[in-house]
Amino acid sequence: MKTLSRALLVAALSGASAFGQSPEQSDAANVEELDAFVVSERFLFNDQVNALKTPTPIVDVPQSMSITTSDQIKEQGFDSIGDIVDYTPGVNNAQGEGHRDAVVFRGSRSTGSFFIDGVRDDIEHYRSLYNVEQLEILRGPNALLFGRGGTGGVINRVTKKGVFGENFTEHQLSVDTFGAYTAQIDGNLAIGENAAVRVNAFYDSLANHRDYFDGERFGVNPTLRYKLGEQTNLNLTYEYNDHERFIDRGIPTGANGRPIEALAGVYFGDPNTSDTQFEGHVVRAALNHRISDFFKTRFDLAYGDYDKAYDNFYASAYDPTTQLVTLSGYEDSTQRKSLILSGNLIGEFETGAIEHTVVSGFEFLGSDNNNDRMRFDSDPVTPGTQGETIAVSDLGTFRGRTFNQFGDRTEADLSVVSFYVQNEIALSDHFDVILGARYDRFDFEVDSFAQDGSLSSRRGQVDEEITPRLGLVFKPQENISLYTSYSKTFLPKSGEQFASISGGNLGLEPDEFINLEAGLKWDLNERVSLTTAIFELEKDGAEGDGFGNYDSVAIEVNGFEAQIQGEVTDTWSMTAGYSYLDGEVTGTANNGNRPRELPEHAFSIWNRYQLTEKLGLGLGAIYQGETYINENNVKELPGFVRVDAAAFYEITEDLRLQINIENLTDELYFPHAHGDHQATVGESINATVSLTARF
């Protein structure tokens, strides 16, 4: 009944939005407007949001970044942020314990570096792409614009907005060879000349190559774009997401330190228990007002109400000699309510012969978090015996276990107040300087409760940080820039999700992340661009043991990134990326070791060939070098190559058939792991057939 009701809702939205004309002209206008805003020209006022807050062309930004448009998302069949990360240099995916997006930016794993329309999206879950106009991946820490976290970079989703003066709808239906299927709709209705309503919705029925895996996802995102006057635009949006999916933490590693290929088809856990549920209600409002030809303001409000739970089992130990595996597990729930308010004043003006683009602003974040955790213990009477040891051959009997040991229960309150200012100074046609600083005040308090509900401890901490930013851009000609930059961010000891803070870390200063970077951005011609960057990213912090003893925690990563993309010929377009990453852990028991999840070499390429007016082909590949699972450098994931392909056929002007094939050579590979015995098994060869209709 739940599935049927969602399918009926999608169908109702489909019928309600089947009006008007083809969106091709509207989409083309949007892309042109967006490209002008972030790539080729300077515009002071534009209601298309991006993560930079200022209307700065990419060529003038002293930071490495990649942008994936909605057209690229459709063409390559991406349905997750992880899919896009696979084809982006300098970043790679982490497992995220099977219930959340987790990205490794230049060797720094993060589950909290996500933004939507430039506003923090701060709850762990898998994010859908159904309402995304473009996805921006910025590499390198930058607290000035994004605040705490973003330890190696950030990901910003730019959502689809209402389009004035156009009526259109687009439907997409996809089914893959695993049995999964997806339905999406994107409809726009113009209301007079000054208003437009746009509705995006999707439904996913999940399946993959692993036994027992299933799930459902549903989301709907109606938006209203309203022109209050010639100088003022208002965007109002509500988004509802309801996700449920199976959790799979992967397979153990063997005596050689690598995943055991013979166990690639085995599930380690209780398939009746391991799943995650996520429900979110989010209201967002954005008000843009042009004060004059030189100044504009933007105000954002976001309120989210989230409810999340996950139950999971995983292999915590494995003996390859006896083939005995220890299965551990826990259930965790999170209820969160967050309010974010921010305002920006952006100006473009001149003082003599010097041009300035200034952004100054404030941000307030208030969040209430309730967390509960129960653990699985085969012998709850005897402390310290978490988990159960069982023969691999007997995994089929591992059913009906309960999470019977109290873990923790916390209630946390977070209040963040921030102020920042940045000035992009064009000293001449060839030389820009970017200067700025941000002040953040974090007030965090967490109550911990015993199993009987009594208060067991109350901890609180206030952190105040000032983070500078400096960038230099030299442009020998309009289509080339050479830059260098210094940027910094920090992460309080309460972590990315602010659920708790250990007694050993209480009172410690936040971890610091400092990035030194130099790069080249070059539009080789009107259709092809090249970007390169070299960088040094340092993490510096400390950890306490609760007894007054502290260890230094330091990681240094050095690397090189390059990306080239564009239309090589009238019929051939291509994007390719490469990264080289080297790093070292210092000051801990793992001193001198390589950081976890840091592939030395990674490469990706995607080609599209337009064979005829109606028929196009796509071919791509990703390579990821071997990585260590943990910083003790004992267990590792082997490198791999995955080949992907696609074909596109325009049946009519408004109807397109597409097939995407992932892992064309059926490579057995292990893309990431959360722990020594939790290696993810990559998807086997599979194909997705999609039909897209535009009206």
C-alpha positions as CSV (number, residue, x, y, z in Angstrom):
1,M,0.0,0.0,0.0
2,K,2.9,2.4,0.8
3,T,4.4,1.7,-2.6
4,L,1.1,2.1,-4.4
5,S,0.3,5.4,-2.7
6,R,3.6,6.8,-3.7
7,A,3.2,5.6,-7.3
8,L,-0.3,7.2,-7.4
9,L,1.1,10.5,-6.1
10,V,3.8,10.5,-8.8
11,A,1.2,9.7,-11.4
12,A,-1.0,12.5,-10.1
13,L,1.8,15.0,-10.3
14,S,2.6,13.7,-13.8
15,G,-1.0,14.4,-15.0
16,A,-1.1,17.8,-13.2
17,S,2.1,19.0,-14.9
18,A,1.4,17.8,-18.4
19,F,0.9,21.2,-19.8
20,G,2.4,23.7,-22.2
21,Q,5.4,23.6,-24.4
22,S,8.7,21.8,-24.7
23,P,11.3,23.0,-22.1
24,E,14.1,23.0,-24.6
25,Q,14.1,26.8,-25.2
26,S,13.7,27.4,-21.5
27,D,16.5,25.0,-20.6
28,A,18.8,26.5,-23.1
29,A,18.1,30.0,-21.7
30,N,18.8,28.7,-18.2
31,V,22.1,27.1,-19.2
32,E,23.2,30.3,-21.0
33,E,22.3,32.4,-18.1
34,L,24.1,30.1,-15.6
35,D,27.2,29.8,-17.8
36,A,27.4,33.6,-18.1
37,F,27.1,33.9,-14.4
38,V,29.8,31.6,-13.3
39,V,32.1,31.3,-16.3
40,S,32.4,34.0,-18.9
41,E,31.0,37.4,-17.7
42,R,30.4,39.5,-14.6
43,F,26.9,40.0,-13.5
44,L,26.0,41.7,-10.2
45,F,22.5,40.5,-10.0
46,N,21.5,37.0,-10.9
47,D,19.0,34.7,-9.0
48,Q,21.0,31.6,-10.0
49,V,22.7,30.6,-6.7
50,N,26.1,29.1,-6.6
51,A,28.4,28.1,-3.8
52,L,30.7,31.1,-4.2
53,K,28.2,33.8,-3.0
54,T,29.7,36.3,-5.5
55,P,29.2,36.5,-9.3
56,T,32.8,35.4,-10.0
57,P,33.8,33.6,-13.2
58,I,35.4,30.3,-12.6
59,V,38.6,31.5,-14.3
60,D,38.9,34.1,-11.5
61,V,38.4,31.8,-8.6
62,P,41.6,30.7,-6.8
63,Q,40.3,27.3,-5.9
64,S,40.0,23.9,-7.7
65,M,36.4,23.0,-8.6
66,S,34.3,20.9,-10.9
67,I,30.7,21.4,-12.0
68,T,28.3,18.7,-13.3
69,T,25.2,19.9,-15.0
70,S,21.8,18.2,-15.1
71,D,22.4,17.3,-18.8
72,Q,25.6,15.4,-17.7
73,I,23.7,13.7,-14.9
74,K,21.1,12.4,-17.4
75,E,23.7,11.4,-20.0
76,Q,25.9,9.4,-17.8
77,G,23.0,7.9,-15.8
78,F,24.1,9.3,-12.5
79,D,21.6,8.7,-9.6
80,S,23.7,9.6,-6.6
81,I,26.4,12.0,-5.5
82,G,28.8,9.0,-5.3
83,D,28.4,8.4,-9.1
84,I,29.5,12.0,-9.8
85,V,32.4,11.7,-7.4
86,D,33.7,8.6,-9.3
87,Y,34.3,10.9,-12.3
88,T,35.8,13.8,-10.4
89,P,39.6,14.3,-9.7
90,G,40.9,14.7,-6.2
91,V,37.9,13.1,-4.5
92,N,36.7,9.6,-3.9
93,N,33.9,7.8,-2.1
94,A,33.9,6.2,1.4
95,Q,31.4,3.6,2.5
96,G,29.6,5.8,5.0
97,E,28.6,2.7,7.0
98,G,26.0,2.0,4.3
99,H,23.5,4.7,5.3
100,R,24.9,8.0,4.2
101,D,26.9,10.0,1.6
102,A,30.6,10.0,2.6
103,V,33.2,11.7,0.4
104,V,37.0,11.8,0.8
105,F,38.3,15.2,-0.3
106,R,42.0,15.0,-0.9
107,G,42.4,12.4,1.8
108,S,40.0,13.9,4.3
109,R,36.8,11.9,4.8
110,S,33.6,13.9,5.5
111,T,29.9,13.2,6.0
112,G,29.0,16.8,6.8
113,S,30.5,18.9,3.9
114,F,27.2,19.2,1.9
115,F,25.3,22.3,0.9
116,I,22.1,23.0,-1.0
117,D,21.8,26.3,-2.8
118,G,24.7,27.5,-0.8
119,V,23.1,26.7,2.6
120,R,24.3,23.9,4.9
121,D,22.6,20.5,4.4
122,D,23.7,19.1,7.7
123,I,22.1,15.7,8.3
124,E,23.6,12.3,7.2
125,H,21.7,10.5,4.5
126,Y,21.8,9.6,0.8
127,R,21.0,12.6,-1.3
128,S,19.0,12.3,-4.5
129,L,19.6,14.1,-7.7
130,Y,16.1,14.4,-9.0
131,N,15.8,18.2,-8.4
132,V,19.5,19.1,-9.1
133,E,20.3,21.7,-11.8
134,Q,24.0,21.3,-11.3
135,L,26.3,19.9,-8.7
136,E,29.5,21.8,-7.6
137,I,32.5,20.1,-6.0
138,L,34.9,22.6,-4.5
139,R,38.2,21.2,-3.3
140,G,40.3,22.6,-0.5
141,P,39.1,23.9,2.9
142,N,37.4,27.3,2.9
143,A,35.8,28.2,6.2
144,L,35.3,31.9,5.1
145,L,32.4,31.0,2.8
146,F,31.3,27.7,4.3
147,G,32.1,27.8,8.0
148,R,33.2,24.8,10.1
149,G,33.9,21.5,8.5
150,G,34.5,21.2,4.8
151,T,37.9,19.8,5.9
152,G,39.0,19.0,2.3
153,G,36.2,20.6,0.3
154,V,32.5,20.9,-0.1
155,I,29.7,19.7,-2.3
156,N,26.9,22.1,-3.2
157,R,23.6,21.1,-5.0
158,V,22.0,23.8,-7.0
159,T,18.3,23.0,-7.3
160,K,15.9,23.6,-10.1
161,K,13.8,26.8,-9.8
162,G,10.7,28.0,-11.4
163,V,11.0,29.5,-14.9
164,F,9.1,32.7,-15.8
165,G,6.9,32.6,-18.9
166,E,7.3,28.9,-19.7
167,N,5.1,25.9,-19.4
168,F,6.7,22.5,-19.7
169,T,7.0,19.0,-18.3
170,E,9.5,16.2,-18.5
171,H,8.9,12.6,-17.5
172,Q,11.6,9.9,-17.1
173,L,11.2,6.2,-16.5
174,S,14.2,3.9,-15.9
175,V,14.6,0.2,-15.2
176,D,17.8,-1.7,-14.7
177,T,18.9,-5.4,-15.1
178,F,18.9,-5.9,-11.3
179,G,15.2,-5.1,-11.2
180,A,15.4,-1.6,-9.8
181,Y,13.2,1.1,-11.4
182,T,12.8,4.9,-11.1
183,A,10.1,7.4,-12.1
184,Q,10.8,11.1,-12.2
185,I,8.9,14.2,-13.2
186,D,9.8,17.9,-13.7
187,G,7.0,20.3,-14.4
188,N,6.9,24.1,-14.6
189,L,3.8,26.3,-14.8
190,A,4.0,30.0,-15.4
191,I,1.5,32.1,-13.4
192,G,1.3,35.4,-15.3
193,E,4.6,37.2,-16.0
194,N,5.9,37.4,-12.5
195,A,5.4,33.9,-11.0
196,A,6.2,30.3,-11.7
197,V,5.6,27.1,-9.9
198,R,7.9,24.1,-10.5
199,V,7.4,20.6,-9.1
200,N,10.0,17.9,-9.1
201,A,9.3,14.4,-7.8
202,F,10.7,10.9,-7.9
203,Y,10.2,7.4,-6.8
204,D,12.9,4.7,-6.6
205,S,12.5,1.0,-6.1
206,L,16.0,-0.2,-5.2
207,A,17.9,-3.4,-6.0
208,N,21.5,-4.3,-6.8
209,H,23.9,-7.2,-7.2
210,R,24.0,-8.2,-3.5
211,D,21.6,-10.7,-1.9
212,Y,18.8,-9.3,0.1
213,F,19.4,-5.7,-1.0
214,D,16.2,-3.7,-1.5
215,G,14.6,-0.4,-0.6
216,E,12.3,2.5,-1.6
217,R,12.9,6.2,-1.9
218,F,10.4,8.9,-2.6
219,G,10.8,12.7,-2.8
220,V,8.8,15.7,-3.9
221,N,10.0,19.3,-4.2
222,P,7.5,22.0,-5.1
223,T,8.9,25.5,-5.5
224,L,7.4,29.0,-6.1
225,R,9.5,31.7,-7.8
226,Y,7.9,35.1,-7.5
227,K,9.0,38.5,-8.8
228,L,8.0,41.0,-6.2
229,G,9.2,43.9,-8.3
230,E,11.8,44.8,-10.9
231,Q,14.6,44.5,-8.3
232,T,13.3,41.7,-6.1
233,N,12.9,37.9,-6.5
234,L,11.6,35.4,-3.9
235,N,12.1,31.7,-4.0
236,L,10.0,29.5,-1.7
237,T,10.5,25.7,-1.6
238,Y,9.4,22.7,0.4
239,E,11.0,19.3,0.1
240,Y,9.9,16.0,1.5
241,N,12.0,12.9,1.4
242,D,11.1,9.4,2.7
243,H,13.9,6.8,2.2
244,E,14.2,3.2,3.3
245,R,17.0,0.9,2.2
246,F,19.0,-2.1,3.1
247,I,22.4,-1.7,4.8
248,D,25.3,-3.7,3.5
249,R,28.7,-3.2,5.2
250,G,30.6,-5.6,2.8
251,I,33.0,-8.5,3.3
252,P,36.1,-9.4,5.4
253,T,39.7,-9.2,4.3
254,G,42.0,-12.3,4.4
255,A,45.5,-13.2,5.4
256,N,47.0,-11.2,2.5
257,G,45.2,-8.1,3.8
258,R,42.9,-7.8,0.9
259,P,39.1,-8.6,0.5
260,I,38.4,-12.3,0.1
261,E,37.1,-12.6,-3.5
262,A,35.6,-16.0,-2.7
263,L,33.3,-14.4,-0.3
264,A,32.2,-11.6,-2.7
265,G,28.7,-13.1,-2.9
266,V,28.2,-13.6,0.9
267,Y,26.2,-11.2,3.1
268,F,27.6,-10.8,6.6
269,G,24.7,-9.9,8.9
270,D,21.0,-10.4,9.6
271,P,19.1,-9.5,6.4
272,N,15.9,-9.2,8.4
273,T,17.3,-6.5,10.6
274,S,19.8,-4.4,8.6
275,D,18.1,-1.3,7.2
276,T,17.9,2.4,7.5
277,Q,14.9,4.8,7.4
278,F,15.1,8.6,6.8
279,E,12.3,11.1,6.7
280,G,12.9,14.8,6.2
281,H,10.8,17.9,5.9
282,V,12.7,21.0,4.7
283,V,11.4,24.5,4.1
284,R,13.7,27.0,2.3
285,A,13.2,30.7,1.3
286,A,15.6,32.9,-0.6
287,L,15.0,36.6,-1.1
288,N,17.2,38.5,-3.6
289,H,17.0,42.3,-3.8
290,R,19.0,44.7,-6.0
291,I,19.6,47.9,-4.0
292,S,21.3,49.7,-6.9
293,D,23.5,49.1,-9.9
294,F,26.3,48.4,-7.5
295,F,24.8,46.5,-4.5
296,K,22.5,43.5,-4.0
297,T,21.3,41.6,-0.9
298,R,20.4,38.0,-0.4
299,F,18.7,36.5,2.6
300,D,18.2,32.7,3.2
301,L,16.1,30.8,5.6
302,A,16.1,27.0,6.0
303,Y,14.3,24.9,8.5
304,G,14.6,21.1,8.6
305,D,12.9,18.5,10.7
306,Y,14.5,15.1,10.3
307,D,14.0,11.6,11.7
308,K,16.5,8.9,11.0
309,A,17.1,5.4,12.2
310,Y,19.4,2.6,11.2
311,D,20.0,-1.0,12.3
312,N,23.0,-2.8,11.1
313,F,25.3,-5.8,11.5
314,Y,28.8,-6.1,10.2
315,A,32.0,-8.3,10.3
316,S,34.2,-6.8,13.0
317,A,36.8,-9.7,13.0
318,Y,37.7,-12.6,10.8
319,D,40.1,-15.6,11.2
320,P,41.0,-16.9,7.7
321,T,42.4,-20.1,9.2
322,T,39.3,-21.2,11.0
323,Q,36.9,-19.2,8.8
324,L,35.2,-17.8,11.9
325,V,33.8,-14.3,11.7
326,T,32.7,-12.1,14.6
327,L,29.5,-10.1,13.8
328,S,28.9,-6.9,15.7
329,G,26.0,-4.5,15.3
330,Y,24.0,-1.6,16.7
331,E,20.9,0.4,16.1
332,D,21.0,4.2,16.2
333,S,18.3,6.9,15.9
334,T,18.5,10.6,15.3
335,Q,15.9,13.3,15.6
336,R,17.1,16.7,14.5
337,K,15.5,20.1,14.1
338,S,17.7,22.8,12.5
339,L,17.2,26.5,11.7
340,I,19.6,28.4,9.5
341,L,19.4,32.1,8.8
342,S,21.9,34.0,6.6
343,G,22.2,37.3,4.9
344,N,24.7,38.7,2.4
345,L,25.4,42.1,1.0
346,I,27.3,41.9,-2.3
347,G,28.7,44.9,-4.0
348,E,30.6,45.7,-7.2
349,F,32.2,49.1,-7.3
350,E,35.4,51.0,-8.2
351,T,37.8,53.1,-6.1
352,G,39.7,55.0,-8.7
353,A,41.1,52.4,-11.2
354,I,40.6,49.5,-8.8
355,E,37.5,47.3,-9.0
356,H,36.1,45.6,-5.9
357,T,33.6,42.7,-5.5
358,V,32.8,42.5,-1.8
359,V,30.6,40.1,0.0
360,S,29.9,40.6,3.7
361,G,27.4,38.5,5.7
362,F,26.2,36.7,8.7
363,E,24.9,33.3,9.5
364,F,23.0,31.8,12.4
365,L,22.5,28.1,13.0
366,G,20.5,26.5,15.8
367,S,20.1,22.8,16.0
368,D,18.6,20.3,18.5
369,N,19.8,16.7,18.2
370,N,18.5,13.7,20.0
371,N,20.5,10.5,19.6
372,D,20.0,6.9,20.9
373,R,22.2,3.8,20.4
374,M,21.7,0.2,21.4
375,R,24.4,-2.5,20.7
376,F,24.3,-6.2,20.0
377,D,25.9,-8.4,22.5
378,S,25.7,-12.2,22.4
379,D,26.3,-12.2,26.2
380,P,24.9,-9.0,27.7
381,V,25.5,-10.2,31.2
382,T,29.2,-10.2,30.8
383,P,30.6,-6.8,29.9
384,G,33.0,-6.5,26.9
385,T,31.7,-9.4,24.9
386,Q,30.0,-7.4,22.1
387,G,29.3,-9.4,19.0
388,E,29.0,-13.1,18.2
389,T,31.5,-15.4,16.6
390,I,30.1,-17.8,14.0
391,A,31.4,-20.0,11.1
392,V,31.0,-18.4,7.7
393,S,29.2,-21.6,6.6
394,D,26.6,-21.0,9.4
395,L,25.7,-17.4,8.4
396,G,22.3,-18.5,7.2
397,T,21.4,-19.2,10.8
398,F,22.3,-15.7,12.0
399,R,18.7,-14.4,12.3
400,G,16.6,-12.8,15.0
401,R,19.3,-11.2,17.0
402,T,18.3,-8.1,19.1
403,F,20.2,-5.0,20.0
404,N,20.2,-5.8,23.7
405,Q,23.0,-3.7,25.3
406,F,22.5,0.0,26.1
407,G,25.0,2.2,24.3
408,D,24.2,5.8,24.9
409,R,21.5,8.4,24.8
410,T,22.2,12.1,24.2
411,E,20.4,15.4,23.8
412,A,22.6,18.1,22.2
413,D,22.0,21.8,21.5
414,L,24.2,23.7,19.1
415,S,24.2,27.5,18.4
416,V,26.5,29.0,15.8
417,V,26.9,32.7,15.0
418,S,29.2,33.8,12.2
419,F,30.3,37.0,10.5
420,Y,32.5,37.3,7.4
421,V,33.8,39.7,4.8
422,Q,35.7,39.1,1.6
423,N,37.0,41.5,-1.1
424,E,37.9,40.5,-4.6
425,I,40.2,43.3,-5.7
426,A,41.0,43.7,-9.4
427,L,44.1,45.8,-9.2
428,S,44.4,45.7,-13.0
429,D,43.1,43.7,-16.0
430,H,45.7,41.1,-15.2
431,F,46.0,40.9,-11.4
432,D,43.4,40.1,-8.7
433,V,43.8,39.8,-4.9
434,I,41.2,38.0,-2.7
435,L,41.3,38.9,1.0
436,G,38.8,37.9,3.7
437,A,38.2,36.6,7.2
438,R,35.4,34.9,9.1
439,Y,34.5,34.8,12.8
440,D,32.6,31.8,14.2
441,R,31.3,31.3,17.7
442,F,30.2,27.7,18.5
443,D,28.2,27.1,21.7
444,F,27.7,23.4,22.1
445,E,26.0,21.5,25.0
446,V,25.2,17.8,25.3
447,D,23.4,15.9,28.0
448,S,24.1,12.2,28.4
449,F,21.5,9.9,30.0
450,A,21.8,6.5,31.7
451,Q,19.7,3.6,30.7
452,D,17.1,4.4,33.4
453,G,16.7,7.9,32.0
454,S,18.6,9.7,34.6
455,L,21.1,12.4,33.6
456,S,24.6,11.0,33.8
457,S,26.7,13.9,32.6
458,R,26.4,17.4,31.1
459,R,29.2,18.7,28.9
460,G,29.5,22.0,27.1
461,Q,32.1,23.9,25.1
462,V,32.4,27.2,23.4
463,D,34.8,27.6,20.5
464,E,35.7,30.9,18.8
465,E,37.6,30.9,15.6
466,I,38.8,33.5,13.1
467,T,39.7,32.0,9.7
468,P,41.5,34.0,7.0
469,R,41.6,33.6,3.3
470,L,44.1,34.9,0.7
471,G,44.2,34.4,-3.0
472,L,46.2,35.8,-5.8
473,V,45.1,35.6,-9.5
474,F,47.3,36.5,-12.4
475,K,45.7,36.7,-15.9
476,P,48.2,37.1,-18.7
477,Q,45.2,37.1,-21.0
478,E,41.5,36.9,-20.6
479,N,41.2,33.1,-21.1
480,I,44.1,32.1,-18.8
481,S,44.6,32.5,-15.1
482,L,47.4,31.5,-12.7
483,Y,46.5,31.5,-9.1
484,T,47.8,30.7,-5.6
485,S,45.8,30.6,-2.4
486,Y,45.8,30.1,1.3
487,S,42.7,28.8,3.0
488,K,41.8,27.3,6.3
489,T,38.9,25.6,8.1
490,F,38.4,23.8,11.4
491,L,36.4,21.1,13.0
492,P,35.3,21.3,16.7
493,K,35.9,18.2,18.9
494,S,32.2,17.6,18.8
495,G,32.7,16.3,15.3
496,E,30.7,16.8,12.1
497,Q,27.3,15.8,13.4
498,F,27.4,17.3,16.9
499,A,25.9,14.3,18.7
500,S,28.4,14.2,21.6
501,I,31.8,15.1,22.8
502,S,34.1,12.7,24.8
503,G,35.5,13.7,28.1
504,G,39.0,13.3,26.8
505,N,38.4,15.9,24.1
506,L,36.6,18.4,26.3
507,G,38.4,21.7,26.3
508,L,40.6,20.9,23.4
509,E,40.9,23.4,20.5
510,P,39.3,22.4,17.2
511,D,41.3,20.5,14.6
512,E,42.7,22.9,12.0
513,F,43.0,22.2,8.3
514,I,45.2,24.5,6.2
515,N,45.4,24.4,2.4
516,L,48.2,25.9,0.2
517,E,47.3,25.7,-3.5
518,A,48.5,26.9,-6.9
519,G,46.8,26.3,-10.2
520,L,46.2,27.1,-13.8
521,K,42.8,27.6,-15.5
522,W,42.9,27.9,-19.3
523,D,40.2,28.1,-21.9
524,L,42.1,26.5,-24.7
525,N,39.5,27.7,-27.1
526,E,35.8,28.6,-27.0
527,R,34.8,25.0,-26.4
528,V,37.6,23.3,-24.4
529,S,39.0,24.2,-21.0
530,L,41.9,22.9,-18.9
531,T,42.4,23.2,-15.1
532,T,45.3,22.0,-13.0
533,A,46.2,22.4,-9.3
534,I,49.0,21.5,-6.9
535,F,48.3,21.6,-3.2
536,E,49.4,20.8,0.3
537,L,46.7,20.1,2.9
538,E,47.6,19.8,6.5
539,K,45.5,18.7,9.5
540,D,46.7,19.5,13.0
541,G,44.9,18.5,16.2
542,A,45.1,16.6,19.4
543,E,43.2,13.8,21.1
544,G,42.8,13.1,24.8
545,D,42.4,9.8,26.7
546,G,40.3,11.2,29.5
547,F,43.2,11.0,32.0
548,G,45.0,14.2,31.1
549,N,47.2,12.6,28.4
550,Y,47.1,14.1,24.8
551,D,48.5,12.9,21.5
552,S,49.2,15.1,18.6
553,V,47.2,14.2,15.4
554,A,48.7,15.4,12.2
555,I,48.2,14.4,8.5
556,E,49.8,16.0,5.5
557,V,48.6,15.4,1.9
558,N,50.3,16.7,-1.2
559,G,48.8,16.3,-4.6
560,F,48.2,17.3,-8.1
561,E,44.9,17.5,-10.0
562,A,44.1,18.1,-13.7
563,Q,40.8,18.2,-15.6
564,I,40.1,18.9,-19.3
565,Q,36.6,19.1,-20.7
566,G,34.7,20.4,-23.7
567,E,33.7,19.8,-27.3
568,V,36.8,18.5,-29.1
569,T,34.9,18.5,-32.4
570,D,31.3,19.1,-33.5
571,T,30.5,15.5,-32.8
572,W,32.9,14.6,-30.0
573,S,32.7,15.9,-26.4
574,M,35.0,14.7,-23.6
575,T,35.8,15.2,-20.0
576,A,38.8,13.7,-18.3
577,G,40.4,14.0,-14.8
578,Y,43.5,12.8,-13.1
579,S,44.8,13.1,-9.5
580,Y,48.0,12.2,-7.8
581,L,47.9,12.1,-4.0
582,D,50.7,11.5,-1.5
583,G,50.4,11.7,2.3
584,E,51.8,11.0,5.6
585,V,50.5,10.5,9.2
586,T,52.7,12.0,11.9
587,G,52.6,12.3,15.7
588,T,50.7,9.1,16.4
589,A,51.3,5.3,16.7
590,N,50.9,5.3,12.9
591,N,53.7,7.8,12.4
592,G,55.1,7.7,8.9
593,N,52.2,5.7,7.5
594,R,50.0,6.7,4.5
595,P,46.5,8.1,5.3
596,R,43.6,5.8,4.8
597,E,41.4,6.0,1.6
598,L,44.1,7.9,-0.3
599,P,44.7,6.5,-3.8
600,E,48.1,7.5,-5.2
601,H,46.7,7.7,-8.7
602,A,43.1,8.1,-10.0
603,F,41.9,8.8,-13.5
604,S,38.5,9.1,-15.2
605,I,37.4,9.9,-18.7
606,W,34.0,10.1,-20.5
607,N,33.5,10.5,-24.2
608,R,30.3,11.2,-26.1
609,Y,30.2,10.7,-29.9
610,Q,27.2,11.9,-32.0
611,L,27.2,9.4,-34.8
612,T,24.1,10.8,-36.5
613,E,21.5,13.4,-35.9
614,K,19.5,10.9,-33.8
615,L,22.1,8.4,-32.5
616,G,24.9,9.1,-29.9
617,L,27.3,6.8,-28.1
618,G,29.1,7.3,-24.8
619,L,32.2,5.5,-23.5
620,G,34.1,6.1,-20.2
621,A,36.3,4.6,-17.6
622,I,37.5,5.2,-14.0
623,Y,40.7,4.0,-12.5
624,Q,41.4,4.1,-8.7
625,G,44.8,3.0,-7.4
626,E,45.1,0.8,-4.3
627,T,44.2,2.4,-0.9
628,Y,44.7,1.4,2.7
629,I,41.6,0.8,4.7
630,N,43.0,2.2,7.9
631,E,46.1,4.3,8.9
632,N,47.9,1.3,10.4
633,N,48.4,0.3,6.7
634,V,47.8,-3.4,7.3
635,K,44.6,-3.9,5.2
636,E,44.3,-2.6,1.7
637,L,41.9,-2.4,-1.3
638,P,43.4,-3.3,-4.7
639,G,43.2,-0.8,-7.5
640,F,40.6,-1.3,-10.2
641,V,39.4,-0.2,-13.6
642,R,35.7,0.1,-14.4
643,V,34.4,0.7,-17.9
644,D,31.0,2.3,-18.6
645,A,29.1,2.9,-21.8
646,A,25.9,4.5,-23.1
647,A,23.8,4.9,-26.2
648,F,21.2,7.6,-26.9
649,Y,18.5,7.7,-29.6
650,E,16.1,10.5,-30.3
651,I,13.0,8.8,-31.3
652,T,11.2,12.1,-31.8
653,E,12.0,15.7,-30.9
654,D,10.3,15.1,-27.5
655,L,11.1,11.5,-26.9
656,R,14.5,10.0,-26.1
657,L,15.6,6.4,-25.5
658,Q,18.8,5.8,-23.6
659,I,20.8,2.8,-22.3
660,N,23.7,3.1,-19.8
661,I,25.9,0.1,-19.0
662,E,28.0,0.1,-15.9
663,N,31.1,-2.1,-15.4
664,L,31.1,-3.3,-19.0
665,T,33.9,-5.8,-18.5
666,D,32.2,-7.2,-15.3
667,E,35.3,-6.3,-13.1
668,L,35.2,-7.6,-9.5
669,Y,36.3,-4.6,-7.5
670,F,36.1,-3.1,-4.0
671,P,35.7,0.6,-4.2
672,H,35.9,1.4,-0.5
673,A,35.7,0.0,3.1
674,H,34.7,1.4,6.4
675,G,36.8,-1.0,8.5
676,D,39.2,-3.9,8.2
677,H,36.5,-6.4,7.5
678,Q,33.9,-4.2,5.8
679,A,34.9,-4.0,2.2
680,T,32.2,-2.9,-0.3
681,V,31.7,-5.2,-3.3
682,G,31.4,-3.1,-6.4
683,E,28.4,-3.7,-8.7
684,S,28.7,-6.3,-11.4
685,I,27.8,-5.5,-15.0
686,N,24.4,-4.0,-15.3
687,A,22.4,-1.9,-17.7
688,T,19.7,0.8,-17.2
689,V,17.2,1.6,-19.9
690,S,15.6,5.1,-19.7
691,L,12.8,6.7,-21.6
692,T,12.5,10.5,-21.4
693,A,9.5,12.4,-22.7
694,R,9.3,16.2,-23.0
695,F,6.1,18.2,-23.6
